[in-house]
Amino acid sequence: MFKLCDYVVSMYDGSYYQLMAEYNCWMNQNLYSVCSAIPDEQRKQDMGAFFKSIHGTLNHLLYGDKAWMGRFTLHPFSGTVIGQELYAEFEVLRAERETTDRQIIEWSRHINPDWLSQPFEYTSNVDGKCRVLPTWVLVTHMFNHQTHHRGQITTLLKQLGYDPGVTDIPWLPAISIG
């Protein structure tokens, strides 16, 4: 431990990707908790967001994570096209989100630096083109994609009068501040 300003900080012993997986899970739990108090009709209301509604954006986040995890684990996700609803019922969507988050956390614990440095070939679900990029870029993209769209959800929640709470990594329970 070391002293920083007036706080005692325990060093986080996981990798960047483990940290992001924990953050992803924590933020999803927070957002789904807030969203559970919103009537279904309001959650599905078209608010002009890229995926129209809170529910549509939650579906897209899950779609993206399943698509990337399918690629990374060599168990392709045979989901629908981008933007199509995966789960109409909120509680089913939430349960699938929780399962996927646990899978991402477990997977993140076994990421190998050698694997991250390798080129990774995939076919984009956006434009159908084959791309080859460093694996670490694509794994980083998966986590950045989550943060980007959760930011949209927090904006929509605020517009509806709901408080999404603190969304910053230093408040992640896995990071202890004494």
ChimeraX attribute file (.defattr): number of C-alpha atoms within 10 A of each C-alpha:
attribute: neighborCount
match mode: 1-to-1
recipient: residues
	/A:1	8
	/A:2	9
	/A:3	10
	/A:4	8
	/A:5	7
	/A:6	8
	/A:7	11
	/A:8	13
	/A:9	15
	/A:10	14
	/A:11	11
	/A:12	13
	/A:13	9
	/A:14	12
	/A:15	12
	/A:16	12
	/A:17	20
	/A:18	20
	/A:19	19
	/A:20	22
	/A:21	22
	/A:22	24
	/A:23	25
	/A:24	22
	/A:25	20
	/A:26	18
	/A:27	22
	/A:28	20
	/A:29	16
	/A:30	15
	/A:31	20
	/A:32	19
	/A:33	13
	/A:34	16
	/A:35	22
	/A:36	13
	/A:37	10
	/A:38	15
	/A:39	9
	/A:40	15
	/A:41	9
	/A:42	14
	/A:43	21
	/A:44	17
	/A:45	13
	/A:46	15
	/A:47	15
	/A:48	9
	/A:49	15
	/A:50	13
	/A:51	21
	/A:52	14
	/A:53	20
	/A:54	26
	/A:55	25
	/A:56	23
	/A:57	21
	/A:58	27
	/A:59	23
	/A:60	22
	/A:61	24
	/A:62	20
	/A:63	22
	/A:64	20
	/A:65	20
	/A:66	22
	/A:67	21
	/A:68	19
	/A:69	20
	/A:70	14
	/A:71	16
	/A:72	16
	/A:73	9
	/A:74	9
	/A:75	12
	/A:76	13
	/A:77	15
	/A:78	9
	/A:79	13
	/A:80	12
	/A:81	12
	/A:82	16
	/A:83	16
	/A:84	13
	/A:85	19
	/A:86	19
	/A:87	16
	/A:88	13
	/A:89	11
	/A:90	18
	/A:91	12
	/A:92	12
	/A:93	19
	/A:94	21
	/A:95	11
	/A:96	15
	/A:97	23
	/A:98	17
	/A:99	12
	/A:100	17
	/A:101	23
	/A:102	15
	/A:103	14
	/A:104	21
	/A:105	19
	/A:106	14
	/A:107	16
	/A:108	20
	/A:109	14
	/A:110	10
	/A:111	14
	/A:112	9
	/A:113	10
	/A:114	9
	/A:115	12
	/A:116	15
	/A:117	13
	/A:118	13
	/A:119	14
	/A:120	17
	/A:121	14
	/A:122	15
	/A:123	12
	/A:124	11
	/A:125	13
	/A:126	8
	/A:127	7
	/A:128	9
	/A:129	9
	/A:130	10
	/A:131	11
	/A:132	12
	/A:133	13
	/A:134	14
	/A:135	19
	/A:136	18
	/A:137	13
	/A:138	19
	/A:139	18
	/A:140	13
	/A:141	13
	/A:142	18
	/A:143	17
	/A:144	14
	/A:145	15
	/A:146	20
	/A:147	18
	/A:148	11
	/A:149	19
	/A:150	21
	/A:151	13
	/A:152	16
	/A:153	22
	/A:154	19
	/A:155	17
	/A:156	19
	/A:157	19
	/A:158	11
	/A:159	11
	/A:160	13
	/A:161	9
	/A:162	15
	/A:163	13
	/A:164	19
	/A:165	11
	/A:166	11
	/A:167	17
	/A:168	9
	/A:169	16
	/A:170	12
	/A:171	13
	/A:172	18
	/A:173	11
	/A:174	14
	/A:175	17
	/A:176	14
	/A:177	14
	/A:178	9
